[in-house]
C-alpha cells in the first residue's frame, strides 16, 4: 500500500511546524504528501452557547489559500517528495477527514493549537480529527 500523508495548514507559524513534521514523516516513510488548507477562517463569535461563544466560519480569499499550500508543496518537492496542494471549501476538520478518506490516506498531521481551553471544549480541529479520522493521526506539539 502506498503511504499518503495529509497535513493541514492555515499559513500560521504553528501550522508551519506541523507541515515540517509532515515533510519529515513523508521522507522517512517514502510517502506522498498532500497539503490542505480549508478555505474558511474563524470569524468573531456571534452568540453565546452553553460552554461559551459559538464560532462560525466564513470564506477566505482563494489566492491566499493557494499561495499558502503552494509554498508548502514547493518545500516538500524541494526535498524530493511527491506533493500536492488542496484548497477545500469546508470547515477545517471536516476538510482533512474527508480528503484523507477520499485519498485513502494513512495519516493526518495537524498541530496541537486549539487543544486547550475553550477550544478544547468546543471541539477544536485537532480534537475533532482525532475522534473522527479513520486513519492514524499525528498531533504535533506546535504551541
C-alpha positions in Angstrom: 0.0 0.0 0.0 1.3 3.4 -0.9 1.6 5.7 2.1 -0.2 9.1 1.8 0.1 11.8 4.4 -2.4 14.7 4.8 -1.3 17.8 6.6 -3.4 20.8 7.4 -2.2 24.3 7.3 -3.6 27.8 7.7 -0.4 29.6 6.9 0.5 30.3 10.6 3.9 29.7 12.1 2.4 26.9 14.3 0.9 25.2 11.2 4.3 25.6 9.5 5.8 23.4 12.3 3.2 20.7 11.6 4.0 20.9 7.8 7.7 20.5 8.6 6.9 17.4 10.7 4.7 16.0 7.9 7.5 16.5 5.4 9.9 14.7 7.8 7.4 11.8 8.2 6.8 11.6 4.4 10.6 11.5 3.8 11.1 8.7 6.4 8.2 6.7 5.0 8.6 7.4 1.3 5.1 8.8 1.4 3.1 11.1 -0.9 2.3 14.4 0.9 -1.0 16.3 0.5 -1.0 19.8 1.9 -4.5 21.0 2.7 -5.9 24.4 3.5 -9.6 24.7 4.3 -10.9 27.8 2.6 -12.6 29.0 5.7 -11.4 31.1 8.6 -12.7 31.7 12.1 -14.9 34.7 12.4 -15.8 36.6 15.6 -18.1 34.6 17.9 -21.6 35.6 17.1 -23.6 34.3 20.0 -23.2 32.6 23.4 -23.6 28.9 23.7 -23.8 26.9 26.9 -20.0 26.5 27.2 -19.0 29.8 25.7 -19.1 31.6 22.3 -20.2 29.8 19.2 -17.6 30.1 16.4 -18.8 30.5 12.8 -16.7 30.2 9.7 -16.5 32.3 6.6 -14.8 32.2 3.2 -11.1 33.1 2.8 -9.5 34.5 -0.4 -8.8 31.7 -2.8 -5.5 33.2 -3.9 -4.2 33.5 -0.4 -5.1 29.8 0.3 -3.4 28.7 -2.9 -0.3 30.7 -2.1 -0.1 29.0 1.4 -0.4 25.5 0.1 1.8 26.0 -3.0 4.6 27.3 -0.8 4.4 24.2 1.4 4.3 21.9 -1.6 7.4 23.6 -3.1 9.2 23.0 0.2 8.3 19.3 0.1 9.1 18.9 -3.6 12.5 20.6 -2.9 13.3 17.7 -0.6 12.4 15.1 -3.3 8.8 14.3 -2.2 5.8 13.9 -4.3 3.4 16.5 -3.0 0.1 18.0 -4.0 -1.8 21.1 -2.8 -5.5 21.1 -1.9 -7.7 24.1 -1.1 -11.0 22.7 0.2 -14.2 24.7 0.8 -15.1 23.1 4.1 -14.7 23.6 7.8 -11.0 22.6 8.6 -11.5 19.3 10.5 -14.1 18.1 8.0 -11.9 19.0 5.1 -9.0 17.0 6.4 -11.1 14.0 7.4 -12.9 13.8 4.1 -9.8 14.2 2.0 -8.0 11.6 4.0 -10.9 9.2 3.4 -11.2 10.1 -0.3 -7.5 9.6 -1.0 -7.1 6.5 1.3 -4.5 8.4 3.4 -2.6 6.5 6.1 -2.0 9.5 8.3 -3.3 13.0 9.1 -0.8 15.5 10.6 -2.1 18.6 12.5 -0.7 21.0 15.1 -2.0 21.0 18.6 -3.3 24.5 18.5 -6.8 24.5 19.9 -6.3 21.6 22.2 -6.7 23.5 25.4 -9.1 26.0 27.0 -12.4 26.8 25.4 -11.4 25.5 22.0 -10.9 22.0 23.5 -14.4 22.1 25.0 -15.9 23.4 21.7 -14.2 20.8 19.6 -11.0 22.3 18.2 -9.7 21.0 14.9 -7.1 18.5 16.4 -9.7 17.1 18.8 -12.3 16.7 16.1 -9.8 15.0 13.8 -8.5 12.7 16.5 -12.1 11.4 17.1 -13.3 11.4 13.5 -10.5 10.2 11.3 -10.3 6.6 10.2 -6.5 6.6 9.8 -3.6 7.4 12.0 -3.4 11.0 13.4 -0.2 12.7 14.4 -0.8 15.8 16.6 2.4 17.8 16.6 3.4 20.0 19.5 3.3 23.4 17.8 2.3 25.7 20.6 
